[in-house]
Amino acid sequence: MKTILVTALLFIGNIAFAGDCSLTTTRVACPGKDDAALKPYDMQKVHTPKKPEKAADEAACLKIAESSSKIIRKGTLAEKSVTAKFDGKDLGKTFADKAECK
């Protein structure tokens, strides 16, 4: 019982101290693929979600930004870059990925 309580308190404590990690993503669509690449983002090339991610600290926020920068839908996006702000502070780093257009 004590183990469960301690684990629960640690988990709740981590959530309570998490900060806002706001990501701004810039996407460059492959030629002729604007609809497929940008439709999920209301056709915006630069997109910042209204609800920020939660991160424990600046380093965790940067890790989220780095993993978010990877192009998953290859063939629709030529370039993707992500910048991050932690609790409103610009972290000054841009993560980018490029892919070939088919």
Residue pairs with C-beta under 8 A, 6 or more apart in sequence:
14 56
15 54
17 56
18 54
18 55
18 56
19 54
19 55
19 56
19 57
19 61
19 86
19 87
20 52
20 53
20 54
20 55
20 85
20 86
20 87
20 88
21 52
21 53
21 54
21 55
21 60
21 61
21 64
21 65
21 84
21 85
21 86
22 48
22 49
22 52
22 53
22 84
22 85
22 86
22 88
23 48
23 49
23 52
23 53
23 64
23 65
23 68
23 82
23 83
23 84
24 46
24 47
24 48
24 82
24 83
24 84
24 85
25 41
25 46
25 47
25 48
25 68
25 69
25 80
25 81
25 82
26 45
26 46
26 47
26 79
26 80
26 81
26 82
27 37
27 38
27 41
27 45
27 46
27 47
27 77
27 79
27 80
28 45
28 77
28 78
28 79
28 80
29 36
29 37
29 38
29 45
29 76
29 77
29 78
30 37
30 75
30 76
30 77
30 78
30 101
30 102
31 101
33 75
33 76
33 77
33 101
34 43
35 43
36 73
36 76
37 73
37 76
37 77
38 44
38 45
41 47
53 61
53 64
55 61
55 64
55 86
57 86
58 86
58 89
58 91
61 84
61 85
61 86
61 91
62 84
62 91
62 93
64 84
65 82
65 83
65 84
65 91
65 93
65 95
66 82
66 95
68 82
68 95
69 80
69 81
69 82
69 95
69 96
69 97
70 80
70 97
71 77
71 79
71 80
71 97
71 98
71 99
74 99
74 100
74 102
75 99
75 100
75 101
75 102
77 99
78 98
78 99
78 100
78 101
79 96
79 97
79 98
79 99
80 96
80 97
81 94
81 95
81 96
81 97
82 94
82 95
82 96
83 90
83 91
83 93
83 94
83 95
84 91
84 93
85 91
